[in-house]
Amino acid sequence: MQELLSQIESLMFVSHKPLTLRQLVKFTGASEPDVRGALAQLSAERAGRGIVLLEAADGYQLATNSENS
C-alpha cells in the first residue's frame, strides 16, 4: 500500500488539474478498490496538515489547507 500511496502523491503533485479515480487506476495499474483505499488513507494522513487531499466533482488533488489561507 505504501508504494501505491507514493505513486498517487507523485501523480497529484505533478498534475495541474484534479485526477479522476479512473485516471489514478490507469496510471498506477492498481485496482479501483485499492486506489479508493489509498485515497482514504491519504486523506486521513493529511487531515489537519498544511497540504490536504481534496475531492472535487472532477477528481482528486492535493491543495493547501484552507485554514492556512
SEKOLTI-742474 format. One record per residue (C-alpha): residue number from 1; x negated, y negated, z negated. Coordinates in steps of 0.25 Angstrom, whole numbers, padded with zeros to 4 digits. Example, Ala and Ser with C-alpha at 12.3 -4.5 7.8 and 13.67 -1.06 7.14 Angstrom:
1:-0049:0018:-0031
2:-0055:0004:-0029
END
This chain:
1:0000:0000:0000
2:-0012:-0009:-0003
3:-0016:-0009:0011
4:-0002:-0012:0017
5:-0001:-0024:0007
6:-0015:-0029:0012
7:-0010:-0027:0027
8:0003:-0035:0024
9:-0004:-0046:0017
10:-0014:-0048:0028
11:-0004:-0048:0039
12:0004:-0058:0031
13:-0008:-0067:0029
14:-0011:-0068:0044
15:0003:-0069:0049
16:0008:-0083:0052
17:0023:-0078:0050
18:0030:-0068:0042
19:0029:-0054:0045
20:0041:-0045:0046
21:0042:-0031:0040
22:0041:-0025:0054
23:0028:-0032:0057
24:0022:-0028:0044
25:0026:-0014:0046
26:0020:-0015:0061
27:0007:-0022:0057
28:0004:-0013:0045
29:0009:0000:0050
30:0016:0003:0037
31:0030:0008:0035
32:0041:-0002:0033
33:0043:0003:0018
34:0028:0002:0015
35:0028:-0013:0021
36:0040:-0016:0013
37:0034:-0011:0000
38:0021:-0018:0003
39:0029:-0031:0005
40:0036:-0029:-0008
41:0023:-0026:-0015
42:0016:-0038:-0009
43:0028:-0047:-0013
44:0027:-0043:-0027
45:0012:-0044:-0028
46:0013:-0058:-0022
47:0024:-0063:-0031
48:0021:-0076:-0038
49:0007:-0077:-0031
50:0003:-0088:-0022
51:0005:-0080:-0009
52:0018:-0073:-0009
53:0025:-0063:0001
54:0038:-0070:0007
55:0049:-0062:0014
56:0055:-0071:0025
57:0066:-0068:0035
58:0055:-0065:0045
59:0046:-0057:0037
60:0035:-0058:0026
61:0024:-0068:0023
62:0014:-0072:0013
63:0016:-0086:0008
64:0013:-0096:-0003
65:0021:-0094:-0015
66:0032:-0105:-0014
67:0030:-0108:-0029
68:0016:-0114:-0025
69:0021:-0123:-0014
END
